[in-house]
Amino acid sequence: MMNLSTFLSKCWHAVVPYYMRKRLYYYKSLGGNRYHKDLQEKAIEIGKKERIKVLFIVVNLPMWRGQGVYDLLLKDKRFDPRIIITPLSRYTQEEAMRQYKMLVDYFSSHGMKTPASVIEDGFNLDKWLMDFDPDIIFPCQQYDIIYNNKLDIIWNMDKIMAYIPYGIPTMRDQFVYNTTFHNLAWKVYHATPLHLKTARRLMANNAENVRIVGEIDYDKYSDSCFDPWKKINDGKRRKRIIWAPHFSIDEANLLHRASFLWMYKEMLELIKKYEDKSQFVFKPHPHLFNTLVKRPDWGREKAEEYYNIWATSYNTQLWEGDFIDLFKTSDAMIHDCGSFTGEYMMTGNPVMFMTKDAESIRANADDFGAGCLELHYYGNSIHDVEAFINDTVIKGSDVKTEDRAKFRDLMFEQPRENRTTAERIYSDLLEGLGLYK
């Protein structure tokens, strides 16, 4: 039986339009325009400091998107940028160390000393934060409690915070656009005008703190790259195909992404069947391994065995690091990931989205995601996957090629205006702080 509180809540939502409810929340609970005016004044005061301290929080390599901004700030003597590594609270100790080692290798390859890390022996986070006392914080994610330490957003609301989404948003959910953090952050940097359109519709503050700067990962597509695909020295020319399953594999999950469980066995059959014509990379979501370990029908031994098959088979490999070079050198991708729905559009290559409920996926898309999904092929069975591999990728029967190219140019190339996204963020920071070069 519905209680009175639930009944009144339903009535409130039924009678009062969303745009009115969100604005009432903005003024009543978030301080409204007065809060944002105070925030801008605080930023100007920070801009008067001799050196402005900026902290970037990093949890894993695929979600680290601030390198370009960090590099620009490092060159500017008015700033003291630093990086700190902290694992997500959901990580096991083993997973935390694995992600940490990947980050150490990455930063070393960029000629950087290993940043401070909360998993170092004897590291005192409270003292480190007190000594550094950052003025501006770039969180990795927008959620309130994800580290279970003093780097969590709830402990840092006295700072001004700027946010580069950890993946390009493609869903119109409240948690993607309209958390308390989104509304109270100093700056939120989105990629395209379509993201601004969704943000204005959803955010309580009408997206007044949102800046459209271009997609930050697109900066990397113009850089030189290395080829991460393993060499198969048999003289055969193969198509390079990525399989990137999401971690939300429970059939009852709200994201309608549970393809891994109904295709993982058959994928092993397909990689063998197309051994002479295709090369495959298994690019799982960083959380998939731990999700499998915790399942009673899987466990650690089975998960390790499955990952190892991909790592060692003749025409396959396992890839868990940064995905840009992998994407750039591929021919196609099969996936069910939200951010990759947008990320892979930057390649212009054919891509298939795996789901048993395509209508729900499309209904949940934001304005940008809807545009991307129109350019995807869809699969709800292993037979669809094989048809995509054989017909669309190997034989080249791809009817969406021109439309993807037009979309890529409109969404990613044109907004750059001869500047990288990192440069546009840097310029916006200077403007917001009252600084000019």
Salt bridges, closest charged atoms under 4 A:
ASP38 OD1 - ARG34 NH2 2.41
GLU41 OE1 - ARG34 NH2 3.99
GLU45 OE2 - LYS48 NZ 3.13
ASP76 OD2 - ARG78 NH2 2.83
ASP80 OD2 - ARG82 NH2 3.20
GLU94 OE1 - ARG300 NH1 2.49
GLU95 OE1 - ARG98 NH2 2.73
ASP131 OD2 - LYS127 NZ 2.78
ASP133 OD1 - LYS159 NZ 2.69
ASP135 OD1 - LYS49 NZ 2.41
GLU208 OE2 - HIS36 ND1 3.78
GLU215 OE2 - ARG65 NH2 3.01
ASP217 OD2 - ARG65 NH1 2.75
ASP217 OD1 - LYS220 NZ 3.48
ASP219 OD1 - ARG416 NH1 3.25
ASP227 OD2 - ARG240 NH2 2.98
ASP234 OD2 - ARG238 NH2 2.68
GLU275 OE2 - LYS272 NZ 3.40
ASP276 OD1 - LYS236 NZ 2.93
ASP297 OD1 - ARG295 NE 3.01
GLU304 OE2 - ARG300 NH1 3.89
GLU320 OE2 - ARG98 NH1 2.76
ASP322 OD2 - LYS220 NZ 3.89
GLU343 OE2 - ARG65 NH1 2.91
ASP357 OD2 - HIS256 ND1 3.64
GLU359 OE2 - ARG362 NH2 2.45
ASP367 OD1 - LYS197 NZ 3.79
ASP367 OD2 - ARG201 NH2 2.82
GLU386 OE2 - LYS273 NZ 2.43
ASP398 OD2 - ARG404 NH2 2.42
ASP428 OD2 - LYS187 NZ 3.17
ASP428 OD1 - ARG211 NE 3.65
